[in-house]
Amino acid sequence: MNEFQEIFIKYKDLITLAVYGSAIMLIVIGLYAALVKKHLVKIVIGLSIMEAGVNLLFVAVGYIQNGTAPIFSPGNENSAAKMVDPVPQALVLTAIVIGFAVTALALSLVIRLYKHHHTANIDQIKSLKW
Amino acid sequence: MIAAAVYAVMQKDLLYAVLATGVISVVLSVFFYLLQAPDVAITEAAIGIALTTIIFIITIRNTSRDEDEYRDNHVEKF
């Protein structure tokens, strides 16, 4: 843990840039997959990747430099000034669970569509067109 | 993580694409730990690696594994 934190403090600007860039790249890649791909499971994978990018962006926004985890432990009850923001973490913790439920619902709809149309390709499901 | 995401999007075999999303979740939980969010890291590791992969694999077992599979022989039924 200490080696991780030393590396993190030493290259903090570079790692912050890498985290924000990774979040934006994940959102863009997931959006591409959800918009361009034809297979229904690929579209759900794209939504899952996009959700991961949004979660990483929220946690990165709530982070402050050299902060500690927002946990009060015996011995350092007065360390609230150095803690990172716990509100985006609670939000992301809820969003991960909700995202899992949304993925499960979407995949159940994919299974129902496959059983009804015998294909998972959205070009061949005629009832999706209008 | 970006390489795993690109692999997950570009891979034609859906089983390997789903496993690549599991790799994304591993790296993402390490990032959450480095950003001082250990509870989010634990939740992401449990849900993103195990449960999401399991439900994707159940879906692939019930549907097709190949992305480019055009089931033209079943179209005449409708």
Backbone of each chain as ProteinMPNN parsed JSONL, in Angstrom:
{"seq_chain_A": "MNEFQEIFIKYKDLITLAVYGSAIMLIVIGLYAALVKKHLVKIVIGLSIMEAGVNLLFVAVGYIQNGTAPIFSPGNENSAAKMVDPVPQALVLTAIVIGFAVTALALSLVIRLYKHHHTANIDQIKSLKW", "coords_chain_A": {"N_chain_A": [[0.837, -1.203, 0.0], [1.976, 1.218, 0.774], [3.938, 1.588, -1.166], [2.359, 1.882, -3.409], [1.08, 4.301, -2.755], [3.237, 6.053, -2.575], [4.155, 6.05, -5.221], [1.886, 7.11, -6.312], [1.781, 9.672, -5.23], [4.119, 10.722, -6.217], [3.86, 10.825, -9.01], [1.576, 12.458, -9.42], [0.219, 14.347, -11.02], [0.415, 13.264, -13.581], [-0.905, 10.836, -13.211], [-3.425, 11.673, -12.466], [-4.215, 12.903, -14.85], [-4.209, 10.629, -16.451], [-6.262, 9.145, -15.287], [-8.556, 10.767, -15.691], [-8.477, 10.878, -18.497], [-8.786, 8.154, -19.101], [-11.371, 7.714, -18.167], [-12.882, 9.386, -19.889], [-12.221, 8.198, -22.331], [-13.303, 5.634, -21.96], [-16.024, 6.252, -21.854], [-16.417, 7.232, -24.444], [-15.739, 4.987, -26.032], [-17.659, 3.127, -25.168], [-19.968, 4.462, -25.98], [-19.61, 4.427, -28.734], [-19.784, 1.645, -29.201], [-22.405, 1.15, -28.384], [-23.844, 2.589, -30.24], [-23.04, 1.842, -32.844], [-22.697, -0.936, -33.157], [-24.248, -4.046, -34.178], [-25.138, -6.31, -32.937], [-27.127, -7.462, -30.242], [-26.114, -8.176, -27.721], [-23.618, -7.025, -27.855], [-24.331, -4.347, -27.8], [-25.294, -4.096, -25.206], [-22.927, -4.632, -23.848], [-21.523, -2.341, -24.582], [-23.048, -0.384, -23.236], [-22.438, -1.141, -20.629], [-19.677, -0.642, -20.495], [-19.694, 2.112, -20.846], [-21.044, 2.917, -18.537], [-19.13, 2.173, -16.636], [-17.122, 4.036, -17.235], [-18.396, 6.454, -16.556], [-18.716, 6.093, -13.796], [-16.023, 6.031, -12.964], [-15.293, 8.627, -13.653], [-16.87, 10.157, -11.871], [-15.839, 9.409, -9.341], [-13.24, 10.313, -9.657], [-13.632, 13.061, -9.845], [-14.421, 13.666, -7.231], [-12.078, 13.346, -5.857], [-9.373, 14.608, -3.868], [-6.109, 16.116, -3.741], [-3.618, 14.183, -2.163], [-5.379, 13.12, -0.324], [-7.173, 11.241, 2.226], [-8.879, 8.098, 2.756], [-12.419, 8.307, 3.218], [-12.984, 7.426, 6.023], [-13.603, 7.18, 9.378], [-11.413, 6.32, 11.883], [-10.33, 4.814, 14.992], [-8.188, 6.937, 16.795], [-7.491, 8.807, 14.801], [-9.596, 10.9, 14.786], [-9.887, 13.494, 14.012], [-9.379, 13.929, 11.365], [-10.895, 14.885, 9.273], [-10.54, 16.986, 7.523], [-8.69, 16.306, 5.603], [-9.835, 14.367, 4.148], [-11.079, 12.672, 1.217], [-13.859, 13.553, -0.933], [-16.802, 12.175, 0.261], [-19.322, 12.015, -0.881], [-19.599, 11.666, -3.823], [-18.565, 9.069, -3.831], [-20.427, 7.53, -2.392], [-22.547, 7.913, -4.11], [-21.601, 6.668, -6.437], [-21.285, 4.098, -5.496], [-23.964, 3.376, -5.157], [-24.702, 3.636, -7.819], [-23.309, 1.616, -9.116], [-24.571, -0.718, -8.254], [-27.162, -0.236, -9.176], [-26.586, -0.126, -11.869], [-25.835, -2.753, -12.357], [-28.332, -3.988, -12.023], [-29.716, -2.803, -14.138], [-28.266, -3.799, -16.304], [-28.838, -6.528, -16.025], [-31.604, -6.509, -16.511], [-31.639, -5.574, -19.179], [-30.288, -7.67, -20.441], [-32.06, -9.749, -19.973], [-34.155, -8.883, -21.566], [-32.869, -9.105, -24.024], [-32.623, -11.879, -24.201], [-35.303, -12.581, -24.335], [-36.02, -11.345, -26.783], [-34.391, -12.81, -28.497], [-35.436, -15.369, -28.248], [-37.904, -14.938, -29.388], [-37.487, -13.905, -31.98], [-35.467, -15.437, -33.068], [-32.971, -14.43, -33.685], [-30.237, -12.275, -32.864], [-29.526, -10.022, -34.094], [-29.9, -6.646, -34.818], [-30.621, -5.671, -37.254], [-32.138, -7.595, -38.39], [-34.371, -7.887, -36.898], [-37.445, -7.178, -37.438], [-39.528, -5.9, -36.199], [-38.453, -3.93, -34.684], [-38.121, -1.787, -36.291], [-39.476, 1.299, -37.585]], "CA_chain_A": [[0.0, 0.0, 0.0], [2.816, 2.41, 0.825], [4.576, 1.777, -2.469], [1.334, 2.437, -4.291], [0.801, 5.706, -2.459], [4.409, 6.852, -2.958], [4.105, 6.24, -6.682], [0.752, 7.972, -6.645], [2.114, 11.056, -4.886], [5.239, 11.19, -7.045], [3.412, 11.145, -10.367], [0.14, 12.688, -9.224], [-0.371, 15.049, -12.161], [0.306, 12.33, -14.706], [-1.912, 9.811, -12.924], [-4.728, 12.341, -12.554], [-4.533, 13.034, -16.278], [-4.496, 9.298, -16.972], [-7.571, 8.706, -14.801], [-9.601, 11.496, -16.425], [-8.452, 10.432, -19.895], [-9.363, 6.812, -19.172], [-12.823, 7.824, -18.007], [-13.455, 9.925, -21.124], [-12.071, 7.199, -23.382], [-14.277, 4.558, -21.74], [-17.352, 6.738, -22.242], [-16.478, 7.329, -25.915], [-15.738, 3.637, -26.602], [-18.962, 2.533, -24.901], [-20.968, 5.118, -26.829], [-19.417, 3.877, -30.087], [-20.309, 0.282, -29.265], [-23.864, 1.154, -28.251], [-24.487, 3.211, -31.401], [-22.637, 1.308, -34.143], [-22.748, -2.393, -33.245], [-25.547, -4.583, -34.574], [-25.553, -7.431, -32.09], [-27.742, -6.907, -29.033], [-25.219, -8.358, -26.571], [-22.566, -6.012, -27.997], [-24.882, -3.061, -27.369], [-25.322, -4.1, -23.73], [-21.526, -4.484, -23.418], [-21.2, -0.92, -24.722], [-23.671, 0.339, -22.117], [-21.701, -1.474, -19.406], [-18.404, 0.084, -20.531], [-20.0, 3.536, -20.645], [-21.35, 3.067, -17.111], [-17.857, 2.124, -15.909], [-16.451, 5.318, -17.442], [-19.067, 7.498, -15.775], [-18.385, 5.873, -12.388], [-14.641, 6.451, -12.731], [-15.253, 10.096, -13.722], [-17.434, 10.702, -10.632], [-14.897, 9.231, -8.231], [-12.082, 11.178, -9.91], [-14.012, 14.439, -9.522], [-14.468, 13.818, -5.788], [-10.768, 13.133, -5.233], [-8.504, 15.755, -3.638], [-4.709, 15.686, -3.71], [-3.094, 13.65, -0.903], [-6.469, 12.865, 0.601], [-7.292, 9.897, 2.778], [-10.195, 7.501, 2.563], [-13.376, 8.927, 4.159], [-13.349, 6.474, 7.069], [-13.113, 7.55, 10.706], [-10.896, 5.178, 12.628], [-9.865, 5.25, 16.308], [-6.855, 7.516, 16.763], [-7.484, 10.017, 13.982], [-10.973, 11.377, 14.604], [-9.892, 14.878, 13.528], [-8.755, 13.943, 10.039], [-11.921, 15.104, 8.252], [-10.14, 18.021, 6.552], [-7.878, 15.726, 4.536], [-10.525, 13.263, 3.484], [-11.683, 12.927, -0.079], [-15.293, 13.807, -0.823], [-17.485, 10.877, 0.287], [-20.631, 12.026, -1.548], [-19.546, 10.923, -5.087], [-18.323, 7.643, -3.611], [-21.712, 6.908, -2.063], [-23.347, 7.944, -5.333], [-21.091, 5.649, -7.356], [-21.611, 2.8, -4.896], [-25.348, 3.088, -5.531], [-24.821, 3.535, -9.273], [-22.797, 0.313, -9.557], [-25.609, -1.723, -8.006], [-28.257, 0.03, -10.107], [-26.111, -0.501, -13.198], [-25.942, -4.21, -12.469], [-29.744, -4.323, -12.229], [-30.08, -2.378, -15.495], [-27.657, -4.769, -17.223], [-29.591, -7.78, -15.941], [-32.884, -6.294, -17.19], [-31.385, -5.491, -20.619], [-29.935, -8.993, -20.953], [-33.277, -10.561, -20.018], [-34.888, -8.472, -22.767], [-32.156, -9.691, -25.159], [-32.982, -13.302, -24.286], [-36.694, -12.671, -24.822], [-36.025, -11.009, -28.21], [-33.789, -13.906, -29.248], [-36.377, -16.49, -28.28], [-39.044, -14.627, -30.232], [-37.107, -13.644, -33.369], [-34.403, -16.369, -33.45], [-31.754, -13.721, -34.052], [-29.897, -11.163, -31.975], [-29.045, -8.926, -34.917], [-31.008, -5.69, -34.831], [-31.084, -5.431, -38.617], [-33.067, -8.639, -38.806], [-35.578, -7.848, -36.081], [-38.22, -6.209, -38.213], [-40.469, -5.153, -35.371], [-37.796, -2.774, -34.089], [-38.111, -0.661, -37.234], [-40.757, 1.975, -37.669]], "C_chain_A": [[0.866, 1.245, 0.0], [3.526, 2.662, -0.499], [3.595, 2.382, -3.454], [1.159, 3.931, -4.038], [2.006, 6.588, -2.767], [4.441, 7.109, -4.458], [3.011, 7.234, -7.039], [1.044, 9.435, -6.322], [3.196, 11.598, -5.814], [4.764, 11.627, -8.432], [1.956, 11.577, -10.348], [-0.506, 13.415, -10.403], [-0.6, 14.093, -13.321], [-0.804, 11.317, -14.468], [-3.305, 10.42, -12.93], [-5.165, 12.497, -13.998], [-4.917, 11.687, -16.871], [-5.873, 8.825, -16.534], [-8.694, 9.421, -15.545], [-9.657, 11.053, -17.875], [-9.048, 9.051, -20.059], [-10.875, 6.86, -19.062], [-13.471, 8.328, -19.295], [-13.371, 8.9, -22.255], [-13.058, 6.051, -23.216], [-15.67, 4.996, -22.158], [-17.479, 6.761, -23.76], [-16.55, 5.938, -26.55], [-17.087, 2.953, -26.377], [-20.063, 3.142, -25.75], [-20.867, 4.622, -28.263], [-20.043, 2.489, -30.201], [-21.831, 0.276, -29.203], [-24.529, 1.714, -29.504], [-24.229, 2.438, -32.684], [-22.901, -0.188, -34.251], [-24.163, -2.889, -33.497], [-26.043, -5.693, -33.658], [-26.035, -6.888, -30.743], [-26.85, -7.053, -27.81], [-24.071, -7.345, -26.635], [-23.058, -4.638, -27.55], [-24.925, -2.99, -25.839], [-23.91, -4.001, -23.164], [-21.096, -3.021, -23.512], [-21.801, -0.082, -23.611], [-22.914, 0.094, -20.823], [-20.364, -0.733, -19.34], [-18.626, 1.574, -20.265], [-20.323, 3.832, -19.184], [-20.075, 3.048, -16.27], [-17.094, 3.439, -16.042], [-17.07, 6.436, -16.629], [-18.757, 7.351, -14.29], [-16.974, 6.34, -12.069], [-14.532, 7.975, -12.76], [-15.794, 10.718, -12.44], [-16.457, 10.589, -9.477], [-13.676, 10.125, -8.418], [-12.397, 12.634, -9.614], [-14.001, 14.658, -8.012], [-13.126, 13.692, -5.104], [-10.053, 14.458, -5.009], [-7.081, 15.245, -3.461], [-4.3, 15.302, -2.293], [-4.195, 13.403, 0.126], [-6.415, 11.455, 1.148], [-8.702, 9.386, 2.535], [-11.167, 8.059, 3.599], [-13.887, 7.952, 5.203], [-12.759, 6.983, 8.378], [-12.654, 6.298, 11.419], [-10.416, 5.673, 13.993], [-8.426, 5.751, 16.246], [-6.754, 8.744, 15.9], [-8.922, 10.462, 13.71], [-11.019, 12.771, 14.004], [-9.325, 15.006, 12.119], [-9.751, 14.25, 8.937], [-11.502, 16.12, 7.213], [-9.366, 17.433, 5.393], [-8.594, 14.626, 3.773], [-11.003, 13.657, 2.102], [-13.193, 13.022, 0.107], [-16.056, 12.482, -0.817], [-18.801, 10.846, -0.478], [-20.584, 11.354, -2.927], [-19.278, 9.436, -4.902], [-19.598, 6.913, -3.251], [-22.611, 6.835, -3.285], [-22.922, 6.846, -6.289], [-21.364, 4.253, -6.827], [-23.047, 2.404, -5.209], [-25.466, 2.846, -7.028], [-24.293, 2.21, -9.795], [-23.878, -0.753, -9.406], [-26.776, -1.52, -8.967], [-27.852, -0.357, -11.521], [-26.131, -2.002, -13.414], [-27.384, -4.633, -12.719], [-30.195, -3.955, -13.631], [-29.51, -3.343, -16.531], [-28.417, -6.091, -17.214], [-30.934, -7.657, -16.655], [-32.694, -6.277, -18.699], [-31.06, -6.867, -21.185], [-31.145, -9.926, -20.949], [-34.136, -10.18, -21.213], [-34.224, -9.025, -24.024], [-32.534, -11.152, -25.329], [-34.408, -13.461, -24.81], [-36.776, -12.372, -26.309], [-35.441, -12.147, -29.041], [-34.734, -15.091, -29.337], [-37.536, -16.211, -29.239], [-38.667, -14.514, -31.701], [-36.066, -14.601, -33.91], [-33.194, -15.664, -34.03], [-31.507, -12.64, -33.019], [-29.36, -9.986, -32.753], [-30.172, -7.927, -35.112], [-31.44, -5.336, -36.237], [-32.143, -6.431, -39.045], [-34.321, -8.688, -37.947], [-36.465, -6.761, -36.67], [-39.133, -5.37, -37.34], [-39.805, -4.008, -34.626], [-37.793, -1.581, -35.022], [-39.478, 0.019, -37.231], [-40.822, 2.814, -38.931]], "O_chain_A": [[0.553, 2.221, -0.681], [3.698, 3.81, -0.908], [3.939, 3.272, -4.231], [1.099, 4.728, -4.974], [1.841, 7.738, -3.174], [4.715, 8.22, -4.911], [3.167, 8.074, -7.925], [0.612, 10.333, -7.045], [3.196, 12.78, -6.156], [5.199, 12.65, -8.96], [1.169, 11.114, -11.174], [-1.652, 13.131, -10.749], [-1.653, 14.101, -13.959], [-1.553, 10.972, -15.382], [-4.264, 9.771, -13.348], [-6.323, 12.26, -14.34], [-5.832, 11.599, -17.69], [-6.581, 8.18, -17.306], [-9.659, 8.794, -15.98], [-10.739, 10.869, -18.432], [-9.741, 8.789, -21.042], [-11.582, 6.141, -19.769], [-14.477, 7.78, -19.746], [-14.309, 8.743, -23.036], [-13.594, 5.544, -24.201], [-16.419, 4.215, -22.745], [-18.508, 6.366, -24.309], [-17.318, 5.72, -27.487], [-17.604, 2.282, -27.27], [-20.979, 2.446, -26.188], [-21.878, 4.417, -28.935], [-20.742, 2.191, -31.17], [-22.478, -0.513, -29.892], [-25.666, 1.352, -29.806], [-25.11, 2.376, -33.541], [-23.288, -0.669, -35.315], [-25.142, -2.259, -33.097], [-27.239, -5.978, -33.614], [-25.432, -5.977, -30.176], [-26.82, -6.169, -26.954], [-23.605, -6.863, -25.603], [-22.294, -3.855, -26.987], [-24.627, -1.95, -25.252], [-23.699, -3.368, -22.129], [-20.393, -2.518, -22.635], [-21.151, 0.828, -23.095], [-22.76, 1.004, -20.009], [-19.962, -0.255, -18.28], [-17.851, 2.213, -19.553], [-19.927, 4.87, -18.653], [-19.948, 3.807, -15.31], [-16.489, 3.907, -15.078], [-16.359, 7.274, -16.075], [-18.557, 8.347, -13.594], [-16.741, 6.968, -11.035], [-13.77, 8.556, -11.988], [-15.241, 11.708, -11.961], [-16.262, 11.541, -8.722], [-13.132, 10.641, -7.441], [-11.517, 13.375, -9.175], [-13.609, 15.731, -7.554], [-13.029, 13.905, -3.895], [-10.113, 15.344, -5.863], [-6.865, 14.094, -3.083], [-4.604, 16.015, -1.337], [-3.944, 13.476, 1.329], [-5.717, 10.588, 0.622], [-9.599, 10.141, 2.159], [-10.78, 8.265, 4.75], [-15.086, 7.678, 5.267], [-11.551, 7.195, 8.476], [-13.405, 5.331, 11.548], [-10.121, 6.86, 14.133], [-7.549, 5.074, 15.709], [-5.996, 9.656, 16.23], [-9.403, 10.413, 12.579], [-12.071, 13.202, 13.532], [-8.848, 16.072, 11.73], [-9.5, 13.92, 7.777], [-12.054, 16.125, 6.112], [-9.378, 17.997, 4.299], [-8.028, 14.023, 2.861], [-11.295, 14.824, 1.841], [-13.738, 12.635, 1.14], [-15.973, 11.73, -1.788], [-19.351, 9.768, -0.706], [-21.454, 10.528, -3.205], [-19.712, 8.624, -5.72], [-19.841, 5.808, -3.736], [-23.334, 5.861, -3.491], [-23.761, 6.17, -6.883], [-21.64, 3.332, -7.595], [-23.325, 1.239, -5.493], [-26.217, 1.976, -7.469], [-24.774, 1.719, -10.817], [-24.084, -1.581, -10.295], [-27.32, -2.482, -9.509], [-28.673, -0.859, -12.289], [-26.408, -2.474, -14.517], [-27.642, -5.527, -13.525], [-30.961, -4.69, -14.253], [-30.174, -3.671, -17.515], [-28.619, -6.703, -18.263], [-31.362, -8.592, -17.331], [-33.478, -6.881, -19.43], [-31.501, -7.204, -22.283], [-31.258, -10.796, -21.813], [-34.777, -11.041, -21.815], [-34.909, -9.378, -24.984], [-32.743, -11.622, -26.447], [-34.692, -14.347, -25.616], [-37.506, -13.046, -27.035], [-35.915, -12.428, -30.142], [-34.824, -15.744, -30.377], [-38.086, -17.137, -29.834], [-39.41, -14.962, -32.575], [-35.797, -14.584, -35.111], [-32.455, -16.267, -34.809], [-32.436, -12.148, -32.378], [-28.803, -9.053, -32.174], [-31.272, -8.299, -35.52], [-32.512, -4.759, -36.42], [-32.944, -6.162, -39.94], [-35.24, -9.453, -38.239], [-36.257, -5.572, -36.427], [-39.477, -4.246, -37.704], [-40.489, -3.197, -34.001], [-37.493, -0.467, -34.593], [-40.496, -0.598, -36.92], [-41.834, 3.468, -39.185]]}, "seq_chain_B": "MIAAAVYAVMQKDLLYAVLATGVISVVLSVFFYLLQAPDVAITEAAIGIALTTIIFIITIRNTSRDEDEYRDNHVEKF", "coords_chain_B": {"N_chain_B": [[-6.561, -0.815, -19.557], [-7.977, 0.709, -21.396], [-7.157, -0.652, -23.664], [-8.318, -3.145, -23.169], [-10.976, -2.374, -23.328], [-11.225, -1.566, -26.009], [-10.638, -4.022, -27.185], [-12.829, -5.49, -26.246], [-14.879, -4.264, -27.633], [-14.21, -4.668, -30.321], [-13.923, -7.396, -30.686], [-15.054, -10.325, -32.304], [-15.936, -12.739, -31.283], [-18.175, -13.319, -28.799], [-17.826, -14.305, -26.234], [-15.146, -13.895, -25.502], [-15.179, -11.139, -25.598], [-16.823, -10.522, -23.431], [-15.227, -11.494, -21.344], [-13.185, -9.658, -21.571], [-14.486, -7.363, -20.679], [-14.594, -8.053, -18.017], [-11.876, -7.805, -17.375], [-11.631, -5.044, -17.653], [-13.129, -4.286, -15.412], [-11.474, -5.222, -13.348], [-9.162, -3.552, -13.542], [-10.44, -1.151, -13.15], [-11.344, -1.353, -10.506], [-8.889, -1.308, -9.175], [-8.137, 1.298, -9.802], [-10.133, 2.691, -8.382], [-9.352, 2.027, -5.81], [-6.886, 3.332, -5.66], [-7.779, 5.922, -5.84], [-8.668, 6.453, -3.303], [-11.075, 5.204, -2.529], [-12.103, 2.74, -1.056], [-14.395, 1.214, -0.459], [-16.007, 1.447, -2.724], [-14.286, 0.201, -4.478], [-14.282, -2.461, -3.572], [-16.962, -3.132, -4.013], [-17.144, -2.796, -6.8], [-15.344, -4.754, -7.602], [-16.625, -7.088, -6.745], [-19.201, -7.035, -7.999], [-18.719, -6.206, -10.672], [-16.781, -7.984, -11.681], [-17.566, -10.639, -11.004], [-20.529, -11.01, -10.954], [-21.624, -9.593, -13.181], [-20.214, -10.748, -15.314], [-21.122, -13.361, -15.074], [-23.895, -13.13, -15.636], [-23.759, -12.19, -18.244], [-22.577, -14.392, -19.495], [-24.544, -16.321, -19.148], [-26.506, -15.176, -20.782], [-25.2, -15.357, -23.286], [-25.052, -18.094, -23.566], [-27.736, -18.641, -23.915], [-28.285, -17.294, -26.23], [-26.731, -16.38, -29.324], [-23.233, -17.073, -29.91], [-21.471, -16.031, -31.75], [-20.77, -12.927, -33.238], [-21.268, -12.108, -35.864], [-23.177, -13.784, -36.828], [-25.564, -14.617, -39.061], [-28.749, -15.537, -39.055], [-30.168, -16.74, -41.417], [-31.674, -18.885, -42.169], [-33.768, -19.112, -40.445], [-35.472, -17.093, -40.952], [-37.541, -17.492, -42.705], [-39.63, -18.555, -41.33], [-41.185, -16.588, -40.335]], "CA_chain_B": [[-8.025, -0.767, -19.467], [-8.475, 1.16, -22.693], [-6.923, -1.747, -24.601], [-9.355, -4.146, -22.919], [-12.261, -1.851, -23.816], [-11.203, -1.653, -27.478], [-10.744, -5.444, -27.515], [-14.202, -5.924, -25.986], [-15.775, -3.749, -28.663], [-13.857, -5.137, -31.648], [-13.87, -8.851, -30.768], [-16.262, -10.925, -32.885], [-16.4, -13.802, -30.393], [-18.738, -12.553, -27.693], [-17.344, -14.791, -24.941], [-13.914, -13.179, -25.203], [-15.538, -9.747, -25.336], [-17.331, -10.441, -22.056], [-14.087, -11.631, -20.443], [-12.456, -8.386, -21.607], [-15.159, -6.434, -19.766], [-14.134, -8.401, -16.666], [-10.551, -7.191, -17.203], [-11.893, -3.622, -17.41], [-13.567, -4.121, -14.022], [-10.32, -5.413, -12.466], [-8.345, -2.334, -13.546], [-11.261, -0.078, -12.588], [-11.346, -1.443, -9.041], [-7.581, -0.82, -8.726], [-8.199, 2.762, -9.875], [-10.953, 3.167, -7.26], [-8.559, 1.918, -4.593], [-5.884, 4.4, -5.665], [-8.473, 7.2, -5.628], [-9.107, 6.473, -1.908], [-12.461, 4.778, -2.387], [-11.993, 1.277, -0.934], [-15.696, 0.541, -0.489], [-16.406, 1.357, -4.129], [-13.415, -0.783, -5.12], [-14.756, -3.8, -3.211], [-18.233, -3.38, -4.694], [-16.882, -2.961, -8.228], [-14.703, -6.047, -7.809], [-17.596, -8.174, -6.577], [-20.278, -6.994, -8.985], [-18.238, -6.091, -12.052], [-16.032, -9.146, -12.151], [-18.272, -11.91, -10.876], [-21.957, -11.113, -11.279], [-21.886, -9.139, -14.547], [-19.695, -11.765, -16.225], [-21.987, -14.545, -15.019], [-25.165, -12.948, -16.354], [-23.452, -12.121, -19.675], [-22.329, -15.744, -20.017], [-25.86, -16.967, -19.242], [-27.154, -14.653, -21.982], [-24.565, -15.887, -24.49], [-25.472, -19.494, -23.693], [-29.105, -18.707, -24.409], [-28.39, -16.696, -27.565], [-25.632, -16.807, -30.185], [-21.923, -16.654, -29.436], [-20.769, -15.309, -32.805], [-21.431, -11.647, -33.481], [-21.662, -11.958, -37.269], [-23.994, -14.917, -37.235], [-26.835, -14.223, -39.649], [-29.579, -16.741, -39.046], [-31.093, -16.543, -42.528], [-32.549, -20.038, -42.35], [-34.925, -19.018, -39.566], [-36.289, -15.932, -41.283], [-38.728, -17.864, -43.472], [-40.727, -18.94, -40.45], [-42.051, -15.452, -39.995]], "C_chain_B": [[-8.636, -0.307, -20.789], [-8.291, 0.07, -23.742], [-7.969, -2.84, -24.421], [-10.705, -3.676, -23.439], [-12.33, -1.937, -25.336], [-11.33, -3.109, -27.924], [-12.168, -5.94, -27.322], [-15.145, -5.444, -27.071], [-15.49, -4.415, -29.995], [-13.905, -6.653, -31.795], [-15.183, -9.417, -31.315], [-16.821, -12.046, -32.022], [-16.872, -13.156, -29.094], [-18.249, -13.029, -26.34], [-16.057, -14.075, -24.544], [-14.186, -11.697, -24.94], [-16.033, -9.557, -23.908], [-16.195, -10.584, -21.05], [-13.243, -10.358, -20.435], [-13.139, -7.327, -20.753], [-14.839, -6.756, -18.303], [-12.769, -7.816, -16.362], [-10.691, -5.691, -16.954], [-12.287, -3.396, -15.95], [-12.429, -4.313, -13.034], [-9.503, -4.128, -12.372], [-9.114, -1.177, -12.926], [-11.302, -0.142, -11.065], [-9.993, -1.028, -8.46], [-7.547, 0.702, -8.759], [-9.024, 3.33, -8.724], [-10.172, 3.098, -5.95], [-7.514, 3.024, -4.534], [-6.505, 5.763, -5.458], [-9.12, 7.269, -4.249], [-10.592, 6.167, -1.763], [-12.491, 3.263, -2.22], [-13.331, 0.557, -0.96], [-16.214, 0.388, -1.915], [-15.564, 0.315, -4.855], [-13.886, -2.2, -4.821], [-16.043, -4.124, -3.957], [-18.02, -3.608, -6.188], [-16.24, -4.315, -8.505], [-15.724, -7.18, -7.724], [-18.606, -8.197, -7.71], [-19.728, -7.021, -10.406], [-17.532, -7.328, -12.546], [-16.904, -10.39, -12.135], [-19.671, -11.86, -11.486], [-22.248, -10.702, -12.718], [-21.402, -10.165, -15.564], [-20.608, -12.988, -16.248], [-23.27, -14.314, -15.806], [-24.931, -12.769, -17.849], [-23.244, -13.516, -20.254], [-23.631, -16.529, -20.111], [-26.591, -16.49, -20.494], [-26.545, -15.234, -23.248], [-24.912, -17.362, -24.675], [-26.877, -19.597, -24.256], [-29.269, -18.084, -25.79], [-27.201, -17.186, -28.381], [-24.308, -16.287, -29.654], [-21.213, -15.801, -30.465], [-21.51, -14.011, -33.098], [-21.987, -11.561, -34.892], [-22.538, -13.088, -37.761], [-25.343, -14.434, -37.755], [-27.684, -15.472, -39.801], [-30.612, -16.625, -40.149], [-32.077, -17.705, -42.668], [-33.767, -19.976, -41.436], [-35.87, -17.899, -39.958], [-37.574, -16.366, -41.964], [-39.889, -18.246, -42.587], [-41.698, -17.79, -40.202], [-42.584, -14.805, -41.253]], "O_chain_B": [[-9.65, -0.834, -21.247], [-9.148, -0.121, -24.605], [-8.455, -3.402, -25.402], [-11.495, -4.479, -23.935], [-13.355, -2.328, -25.895], [-12.022, -3.413, -28.895], [-12.669, -6.72, -28.132], [-16.11, -6.134, -27.402], [-16.424, -4.708, -30.741], [-13.926, -7.156, -32.919], [-16.27, -9.052, -30.866], [-18.028, -12.288, -32.017], [-16.091, -12.53, -28.377], [-18.246, -12.255, -25.383], [-15.889, -13.691, -23.387], [-13.489, -11.073, -24.14], [-15.709, -8.565, -23.253], [-16.177, -9.898, -20.028], [-12.65, -10.013, -19.412], [-12.466, -6.482, -20.161], [-14.813, -5.865, -17.455], [-12.511, -7.379, -15.24], [-9.959, -5.126, -16.141], [-11.839, -2.436, -15.323], [-12.398, -3.655, -11.994], [-9.186, -3.663, -11.278], [-8.531, -0.322, -12.26], [-11.295, 0.895, -10.401], [-9.943, -0.457, -7.371], [-6.996, 1.332, -7.857], [-8.651, 4.352, -8.147], [-10.297, 3.97, -5.091], [-7.279, 3.594, -3.469], [-5.845, 6.674, -4.957], [-10.034, 8.068, -4.043], [-11.286, 6.799, -0.966], [-12.87, 2.558, -3.156], [-13.414, -0.58, -1.426], [-16.779, -0.643, -2.28], [-16.06, -0.379, -5.743], [-13.893, -3.051, -5.71], [-16.213, -5.23, -4.471], [-18.633, -4.498, -6.778], [-16.542, -4.956, -9.512], [-15.696, -8.114, -8.526], [-18.847, -9.241, -8.315], [-20.216, -7.774, -11.249], [-17.667, -7.692, -13.714], [-16.979, -11.114, -13.128], [-19.962, -12.59, -12.433], [-23.021, -11.366, -13.409], [-22.081, -10.431, -16.556], [-20.842, -13.579, -17.303], [-23.699, -15.187, -16.56], [-25.784, -13.143, -18.654], [-23.68, -13.798, -21.37], [-23.815, -17.315, -21.04], [-27.222, -17.286, -21.19], [-27.269, -15.57, -24.185], [-25.05, -17.831, -25.805], [-27.184, -20.533, -24.994], [-30.278, -18.315, -26.456], [-26.711, -18.293, -28.155], [-24.24, -15.223, -29.038], [-20.425, -14.928, -30.1], [-22.738, -14.0, -33.194], [-23.064, -11.002, -35.1], [-22.636, -13.328, -38.965], [-26.162, -13.911, -36.999], [-27.363, -16.359, -40.592], [-31.796, -16.435, -39.874], [-33.17, -17.543, -43.212], [-34.718, -20.73, -41.643], [-36.945, -17.759, -39.375], [-38.598, -15.696, -41.828], [-41.031, -18.261, -43.045], [-42.873, -17.999, -39.901], [-43.333, -13.83, -41.177]]}, "name": "protein", "num_of_chains": 2, "seq": "MNEFQEIFIKYKDLITLAVYGSAIMLIVIGLYAALVKKHLVKIVIGLSIMEAGVNLLFVAVGYIQNGTAPIFSPGNENSAAKMVDPVPQALVLTAIVIGFAVTALALSLVIRLYKHHHTANIDQIKSLKWMIAAAVYAVMQKDLLYAVLATGVISVVLSVFFYLLQAPDVAITEAAIGIALTTIIFIITIRNTSRDEDEYRDNHVEKF"}
